[in-house]
Amino acid sequence: MQFFILILYNTTMIQPLVSLLVANFNNGKYVNQTLQSAVNQTYNNIEIIIIDDASTDNSVEIINDFILKNKNFNIKFIQNKNNSGGCGSIKRQCIEKSNGQYFAFLDPEDTITPDAVEQLMDIHLQNIDTYSIVYCTHYLCDENLEPHEITDWAGKIPDGESHLTSTGGHISAFAVNRRADYDKTTGINPAYIVAEDMDLYLKMEEIAPVLFVDKLLYFYRKHDHNASWDYQKRYRNLFWRHTAEKAAYIRRKNHNTAAKNLTISQLHKLNFAYFMQMAKFERSQKHFLKSVIYNIKAIPYCYTMFF
């Protein structure tokens, strides 16, 4: 009896609950494969939180069928009656509905390797209360989830830098986040239509250090309807990323002063790059007047090109 209690105690201590969060909207074509990768995890103590954001395709039917076939797994499915309008709102909702001491997002068109959670949780458990995020790198895949390259975005942040200031590595999928650190932030901003992950990562690194694990544990599917790659949504992506960066700069200047922040020169370069990107985007859409306006907005920061 004592031996059984000792095993149960150690299992509980070694494997805290991890919440895998799936925020779905109209991904019926892919979500079954995503969920299958979630239940295939070698890490035992997992809950899967699925929130469907009022899909108009067959997503709900597919998810319900998956749950029916996987009754032994800890799966919670929530259906929003009305669409939330963006990734920030639904992903914040996912976190609020979760119970794990750690959480990770798994987008409904992507998958993870069977040992993805175990690999990153091993680091968390070897360094209790040390890292707010442990993250890895990922494959960029075609619509059939066949890898064709490795992302050049994810990677180790150079010493003395941060996700905000780095020109090298950055935080990216797959990332296991410590809930206690998240709760010290204001949470994902629900106003963000896209780039909500940028908002999350910037806030989390202000609370505690992050750690990169150089392993390929995530398969990122690029396709015509992907929220980050859809050409018509890149305008919003640029806007919200820049909004997150500016908000982080202000936060770190006024409150989280210990976190590595942009210098004034770096901030001006960031503004210049943003306005020029927006001008280029508008020009590509034949919105020539808007393009001119963004070029004019970039003028005060032109001198940064020479410093």
C-alpha positions in Angstrom: 0.0 0.0 0.0 2.8 2.4 0.9 4.6 1.5 -2.3 1.5 2.3 -4.3 1.1 5.7 -2.6 4.7 6.5 -3.2 4.4 5.7 -7.0 1.2 7.8 -7.2 2.9 10.7 -5.4 5.9 10.6 -7.6 3.8 10.4 -10.8 1.8 13.4 -9.7 5.0 15.4 -8.9 6.8 14.4 -12.0 4.0 14.9 -14.4 1.9 18.1 -13.7 -1.1 18.6 -16.0 -0.4 20.1 -19.4 -3.2 21.7 -21.4 -3.0 21.4 -25.2 -5.1 24.2 -26.6 -6.8 24.0 -30.0 -8.6 27.1 -31.2 -10.5 26.1 -34.3 -12.4 27.9 -37.0 -13.3 26.2 -40.2 -10.4 23.7 -40.2 -12.5 20.6 -40.6 -10.2 19.5 -43.3 -7.2 19.3 -41.0 -8.4 19.2 -37.3 -8.7 15.4 -37.0 -5.0 15.0 -37.8 -4.2 17.7 -35.3 -6.1 16.1 -32.5 -4.7 12.7 -33.3 -1.2 14.1 -32.8 -2.4 15.5 -29.4 -3.7 12.1 -28.1 -0.6 10.3 -29.4 1.7 12.1 -26.9 4.1 10.1 -24.8 3.6 12.5 -21.9 0.7 11.0 -19.9 -0.9 13.9 -17.9 -2.6 15.9 -20.7 -5.9 17.6 -21.2 -7.1 18.8 -24.6 -9.1 22.0 -24.7 -10.9 22.5 -28.0 -12.9 25.7 -28.7 -14.7 26.0 -32.0 -15.3 29.6 -32.9 -18.7 29.2 -34.7 -17.3 27.3 -37.7 -19.4 27.2 -40.8 -17.8 24.0 -42.2 -18.0 20.5 -40.9 -15.5 21.1 -38.0 -18.0 20.4 -35.2 -19.1 17.1 -36.6 -15.5 16.0 -37.1 -14.5 17.1 -33.6 -17.5 15.4 -32.0 -16.7 12.2 -33.9 -13.1 12.3 -32.8 -14.1 12.7 -29.1 -16.6 9.8 -29.4 -13.7 7.6 -30.7 -11.3 8.8 -27.9 -13.5 8.6 -24.8 -10.6 7.6 -22.6 -8.8 10.9 -23.1 -9.3 14.1 -21.1 -11.0 16.3 -23.8 -13.1 19.4 -23.2 -15.0 20.7 -26.2 -16.6 24.2 -26.2 -18.7 25.6 -29.1 -19.0 29.4 -29.4 -22.4 30.4 -30.7 -20.9 33.6 -32.2 -17.5 34.1 -33.8 -15.1 36.0 -31.5 -13.6 37.9 -34.4 -10.0 37.0 -34.0 -7.3 34.7 -32.6 -6.6 36.8 -29.5 -10.1 36.4 -28.1 -10.4 32.7 -28.7 -6.9 31.8 -27.6 -7.4 33.8 -24.4 -10.6 31.8 -23.9 -8.7 28.6 -24.3 -6.4 29.5 -21.5 -9.2 30.6 -19.2 -11.0 27.2 -19.7 -7.8 25.2 -19.1 -6.7 23.6 -15.8 -3.0 22.8 -16.5 0.0 24.1 -14.7 1.5 24.4 -18.2 -0.2 25.0 -21.5 0.7 24.9 -25.2 -1.2 26.0 -28.3 -1.6 23.5 -31.2 -3.1 25.2 -34.2 -5.9 23.2 -35.8 -4.1 22.7 -39.1 -0.7 21.7 -37.6 0.7 18.6 -35.7 3.3 17.8 -33.2 5.6 14.8 -32.8 4.6 12.1 -30.3 7.3 13.2 -27.8 6.9 17.0 -28.2 5.2 17.7 -24.9 7.5 15.2 -23.0 10.7 16.7 -24.5 9.8 20.3 -23.5 8.3 19.3 -20.1 11.5 17.4 -19.2 13.3 20.8 -19.4 10.6 22.5 -17.3 10.7 19.8 -14.6 14.5 19.8 -14.5 14.4 23.6 -13.9 11.3 24.0 -11.7 10.0 27.6 -11.6 12.9 28.8 -13.8 11.5 29.3 -17.4 8.2 31.0 -18.4 8.5 29.3 -21.8 10.4 26.4 -23.2 10.2 26.3 -27.0 11.6 24.5 -30.0 11.8 25.0 -33.8 9.5 23.6 -36.5 9.2 22.4 -40.0 7.4 24.4 -42.7 5.2 22.0 -44.6 3.0 22.0 -47.7 -0.8 21.4 -47.5 -0.2 17.7 -47.1 2.0 18.3 -44.1 5.1 17.2 -46.0 8.1 19.2 -44.7 10.0 21.3 -47.3 12.2 23.5 -45.1 13.0 24.4 -41.5 11.9 27.8 -40.3 14.6 30.5 -40.0 12.5 32.4 -37.4 12.6 30.2 -34.4 15.9 29.8 -32.5 18.0 30.7 -29.5 17.7 34.4 -28.5 21.3 35.8 -28.3 22.6 36.4 -24.8 21.7 39.8 -23.5 18.8 40.2 -26.0 15.1 39.4 -25.9 12.3 38.3 -28.2 11.6 42.0 -28.7 15.1 43.1 -29.5 16.6 40.0 -31.2 17.6 40.1 -34.8 18.5 36.4 -34.6 16.5 33.7 -32.9 12.9 34.1 -31.7 10.3 32.3 -29.7 8.0 30.2 -31.8 6.0 27.0 -32.0 6.1 24.6 -30.3 6.1 26.4 -27.0 5.1 25.1 -23.5 4.2 27.9 -21.2 4.1 28.0 -17.4 0.6 29.0 -16.3 1.9 30.7 -13.0 3.9 33.1 -15.1 1.1 33.7 -17.5 -1.2 34.7 -14.6 1.3 37.4 -13.6 0.6 39.1 -17.0 -2.5 40.8 -18.3 -3.0 37.8 -20.5 -3.3 37.6 -24.3 -5.0 40.8 -25.6 -8.4 39.7 -26.9 -8.4 42.6 -29.4 -5.6 41.0 -31.4 -7.0 39.6 -34.7 -3.6 38.0 -35.5 -0.1 38.1 -34.0 -1.6 37.1 -30.6 1.4 34.8 -30.2 3.8 37.8 -30.3 1.7 39.5 -27.6 1.9 36.3 -25.5 5.6 35.8 -25.9 6.6 39.4 -25.2 4.6 39.4 -22.0 5.9 36.0 -20.8 9.5 36.8 -21.3 9.0 39.9 -19.1 8.1 37.6 -16.2 10.8 35.0 -16.4 13.6 33.7 -18.7 12.7 31.6 -21.8 14.7 28.6 -23.2 15.2 27.3 -26.7 15.5 23.6 -27.3 17.0 22.8 -30.7 14.6 20.1 -31.7 12.1 19.8 -34.5 8.9 18.9 -32.8 6.2 20.8 -34.7 4.8 20.6 -38.2 3.5 24.0 -39.5 1.2 23.7 -42.4 1.2 26.5 -45.0 -1.9 26.6 -47.2 -4.2 29.1 -48.9 -6.4 29.7 -45.8 -3.7 29.8 -43.1 -4.3 32.9 -41.0 -0.6 34.0 -41.0 0.0 33.4 -44.7 -3.2 34.5 -46.4 -2.0 37.4 -48.5 -5.1 39.6 -47.7 -4.4 39.2 -44.0 -0.8 40.2 -44.1 -1.8 43.9 -43.7 -3.4 43.0 -40.3 -0.5 40.8 -39.4 2.0 43.7 -39.9 -0.3 46.1 -37.9 -0.8 43.8 -34.9 2.8 42.7 -34.7 3.9 46.3 -34.6 1.2 47.1 -32.1 2.5 44.3 -29.8 6.1 45.5 -30.2 5.1 49.1 -29.3 3.1 48.0 -26.3 6.0 45.9 -25.1 8.3 48.9 -25.4 6.0 51.1 -23.3 5.4 48.3 -20.8 9.1 47.8 -20.3 9.9 51.4 -20.1 7.3 52.2 -17.5 6.8 49.0 -15.5 8.9 46.0 -16.4 12.2 47.8 -16.5 14.2 44.6 -15.8 13.2 43.2 -19.2 15.5 43.9 -22.2 14.0 46.8 -24.1 14.5 48.6 -27.4 16.7 51.6 -27.4 15.3 54.8 -28.9 17.3 54.2 -32.0 16.0 50.6 -32.3 12.5 51.9 -31.8 12.8 54.4 -34.6 14.3 51.7 -36.9 11.4 49.5 -36.0 8.9 52.3 -36.9 10.7 53.0 -40.1 10.7 49.4 -41.2 7.0 49.1 -40.3 5.9 52.1 -42.4 8.0 51.0 -45.3 6.5 47.5 -45.2 3.0 48.9 -45.1 3.8 51.2 -48.0 5.1 48.3 -50.0 2.0 46.2 -49.1 -0.4 49.0 -50.1 1.5 49.5 -53.4 1.2 45.8 -54.2 -2.6 46.1 -53.7 -2.6 49.2 -56.0 -3.6 51.4 -53.1 -1.3 54.1 -54.2 -2.6 57.0 -52.0 -2.3 54.8 -48.9 1.2 53.8 -50.0 2.2 57.5 -50.3 0.8 58.2 -46.8 2.9 55.4 -45.3 6.0 56.7 -47.1 5.4 60.1 -45.6 5.0 58.6 -42.1 8.4 56.9 -42.6 10.2 60.2 -43.4 10.8 61.3 -39.7 12.7 58.0 -39.2 14.8 58.1 -42.4 17.9 59.1 -40.5 18.0 55.7 -38.8 19.2 54.2 -42.1 22.6 55.8 -41.5 23.1 54.8 -37.9 
